[in-house]
Amino acid sequence: MLYILLFILCILIFVFGMMIIRFGLFNLSANKLKTWLIKLTKTPLKGMLTGTFITALLQSSSAVMVITIGLISARIMTFPQSIGIILGTNIGTTFKTELITFDIDRILVPLAVSGALLILFKNKKARSIGMLLFGIASVFTAMKGFELLATPLTGLPIINKFILSINDNVPLSLLTGTVITAIIQSSTAMTGIAMGFLTAGLLQLDAGIAIVLGANIGTCITAVIASIGGGKESRLAAFTHVWLNVFGVLLFIPLIPILSNHASLLASEKDIQLAHISVIFNVATSLIVLPFATQFGEMILFFHDRPPKKPVS
């Protein structure tokens, strides 16, 4: 029971760290971000590049989706403008996945202490930088926790049975990634958990890939919730995010064995392999859809903006 509580605590620390990083970065550039989102979305390509950059900066695709939906609800942005941004959020979110593969264990304590001290400053810029540093320290501490707790957790019969079952079951791994991500509201945290079990040698890579694919679907729940009450175009933007990731996952499911068998070409360590495969998935999905962005938007309109049938007199 203690290990389960510690694992939940690591998840909370991870999500807290990501949130603090986002706050710090947002405070440093909030007004500019909204201006870029509005101005640099005239074409799907410009929108994708803008969405990629801002998502990488904020370290959260969900945050960019919420901002975008808010701008659509306020009629500052239109649904067609949002399609490129949505493609970009999927690419930008991979930056944080790659970030958590770095080994900065030696500087975690100095990073946390300096961050905490800067947060106490009255100067907004210094405080924001402090949030950024403290958030990074929190995220990497949680990642270390995932790795250390993976082995003792699988000593528990119920956890051990579950890990073994998803190792041999791609659909269950996919569902696990989707559900847990929808609950904890962080695809990166879900990826971090999978990395921890991979590093401990308890999770197979193909199951880890399926979990990451599921996490991309699970993270869409934030956009769907944000669109409630925001008007028709806000709902369309949220559904675009859902369909993009569902399309990508369906495309990549048959490729899981190929990616797993050739992952050693990407990196020597399993967790880094998973991070690189996550990048391949997100970049490939967005680039495949980009040339057909207009048609993709028309498909969303067809499925989710059909006029109600007139009653037969």
N, C-alpha and C positions, 0 to 999 in steps of 0.2 A: 504493500500500500504506500509506503514511504517513497519508493522509486516512482510510482505513478504520480504522486503529488509533486515530486521534484521535476518530473518530466512536464507536467502541466505548468509548473512555475517557469520552466525554460521557455515554453511556448509563449507565456505571457511576457517574459522578459524580451523575447525576440520581437513580438508584435509591438511592445512598448518602444523598443529601440528603433524600429522602422518608423513608428509614429513620430518620435522625437527628431529623427533625421529629416523627416518630411516637413515638420514644423519649422526647423531651423532653416532649411533651404527655401521654404515658401516665404518665410519672413524676410529673407535676403532679396527675393526677386518676385514677389507676388504680383505687383502691378504690371511689370514687364511681361510676365507669363500670359496674363489675360490678353494683353495687347497683341502679343505674338499669335495667340490662338485665333484671334479675330481677324487679323490682317493677313497672316501667312497661310490661308486655306483656300485660295482661289482655285487651285487645281488639286486633284487627289495626291499627286506627287509632293507638292509643297506642303499639303496637310500632313502627309505621312512623315516627312522630314521634321516638321514642326512638332508633331506628336511624339516622335522618337526622342527628340532632343529634350522636350519638357518632361517626358516620363522618366528619362534617364536622370534628369536634374532633380525631380521630386522623389525619385525612387519608388514610385507607386503608379501603376496603370489605373488602379481604382480611383485615386485622387484626381487624375487627369480626366477620367470619365465623368466623375461627379462635377468637376468644374465645367466641362463641355456641356453636360446636360443642363447645368444651371444657366449657362449662356443661351442655350436653345430655349429654355423655359422663359427667359427674360426677352426673347425675340431679338437678341443681339447676334445670334448665329443661326443658320438654317441647318436642317437635317443633311442636305447634300454636302455642305461644308464639313460636317463632322465625320464623313466616311474616311477621308484621308487620315484624320487625327486618330481614329479608332485603329486603323492599320498600323500607325506609328506607335501606339501604346503597347501593342504586342511585341514590337521590336525593342522599344525603350526599357521594358520591364526586365529584359534579359541582362541588363547591366548589373543589377543588384544580385542576380543569380551568380554571375561571374565574380562579383565583389566578395561574396562570402566564401569563395574557395581560397582566398589568400591566407597565408599563415602570418598572423600578427600577434601571436600569443605573448611574445616578450614585451610588447608595449601596451598591452591591454590596461594594466593598472595606471601607468602614467597618462594614457589617453582618457581614462575615466576620471581621474583626479583633475587633470587640466580642464576637461569639459565641465565638470561640476563647479570648479572655481569660476570659470568664465560665465556660467549661467547666473551667478550671483551678481555680476556686473549690471549697472544701470543702462549702459550703452546697448542699444538694440542689436547692433551688428555683432558686438562681442558676445552677447547673450545667445544670438542665433548660431554663431560658430561653436559656442559651448554645447548647445543642443546637438549639433552635428557630431562633434567629437564624442560626447557621452552616448549618443545613440549608436554610433559605430562600435564603441566598446561593449555596449549592451548586446548588440546583435552577435558579435563574435564570442562573447561569453556564453550566450545561449547555444550557439553552434557547438562549442566545446562541451556543453552540457548534454546535447543530443548524442554526441559521439560517446561520451563516458557512460551515459545511462543506457545506451542501446543494449549492451551485453547483459547487465543485471536485469533489465526489463524482460528480455526474452527467456530469462530463467523462470518467469512466472508462466505456468501452464497455459493460461488463456491467451496471453500475448504470443507465446511460442507457437501455439496452434494457429493463431491468426496469421503470423508472419509466414509460416510454412504454407498456409492455404493460398495466400496472395502470390507467393513465389511461383506457384504452378497455375495461376489463374489470372490472365491479363484483364478480362472484364471486371473481376473483383478488385484488382489493383486500380483500374480506371475509376471504378465507383468509389473506392476508398479515397483517392485523391480528390475527387469531385466533392464528396460529402464533407470531409474534414476541412477542406479549403473554404467551403461555403459557411462552415461553422466559425472557423477562426479568422475568416476574412483576410487571408494572406497566402497567396500562391507561393511566395518566397519562403515563408515559414514551413509550408508543406514540403517544398523542395529541400529545405534545410534538414527537416526530419528524415526524409528519404536518404539524404547524403550521410547523415549520422549512422543509419543502419547499414548503408553500403560500406562505409569505412570500417565498421565493426565486422564486416563479412557475413552479415546475417540476412541481407536482402539481395536478391539477384538483380542484375542490371536491367533485364527486360521488365521486371516488375516495377523497378524504380522509374523507368521510362514511362510506363503506363500510368503511374501515380502522378508524374509531372504533367502528362497529357490531361489527366482528369482535373488537376489543379487549375489548368487554364480554363476549363469549363466552370469550375466552382467559383472562380474569382469574378465571374460575370454577375453573380447575385447582387453585388454592391451596386452596379449600374442599374440593374432592374429595380432595386429598392429606391434608388435615387430618382428614378423616372416617374415614380408613383405621384400622381397629382401634378405633373409637370407639363401636361399637354401632349398632343399627338406626336409631334416631332421628337420630343424627349423620349417617348416610348420607342419610336422607330430607331433612334440612336442606340438605345439599350439593347434592342433586339438585334441590331447589326453586330454589336459586340458578341452577343451569344452565338449568332449564326457563323460568324467568322471563326470562332474557336471550335464550334461543333464541326464545321467543314474541315478545319485543319486536323482535328483529332481523327475523324473518319478517314482522312487521306493517309495519316501516319500510322494507324493501327497495323495495317499489313506490313509496314516497314520496320516494326519493332525488332523482329529477329535479325534483320539486316544491320540495323543500327547497333544492336547489342553485340553481334559477331565482329563488327569492324570498329568498335569503340576504341580499341587499343591504338588505332591510327591517330586518334584525336589527343589522347593523353595516357599516361601510365597509371594514374590513380582513378579509382572508380568514381569518386565524388566529382572530380574535375571532368571526367567523361560525361557524367550526367548533366553538368552545367553546360558543356559545349553542345550536347544534343538538344537541350532546351533552347539554346540560341538558334540552332539549325531549324527546329520546329517553328519557332515564332517568326524568324526572318523569312523562311521559305513560304509559310502560309500567307504572310502579308504581300510578298512579292508576286506570288501566283495570282492573288486577287486584284492587285493594283491595276493591271491593264484592263480589267473588267469592272472597275469600281462603279462606273455608271450603271452597268447592267446589274451589278450586285445590289446597288441601291434600289433599282427597279424591282428586283426580286423581293426585297424587304417590303416595299410598298405593296406588291401583289399579295403577299401573305398576311400583312398586318395592317393594311389600310384599305381594305376592300369595302365598298359602300354596302350598307345593310340592304338585304333583299326587301323589295316592296311587297306588302301583303297582297295576296291574290284576292281580287274582288269577286 
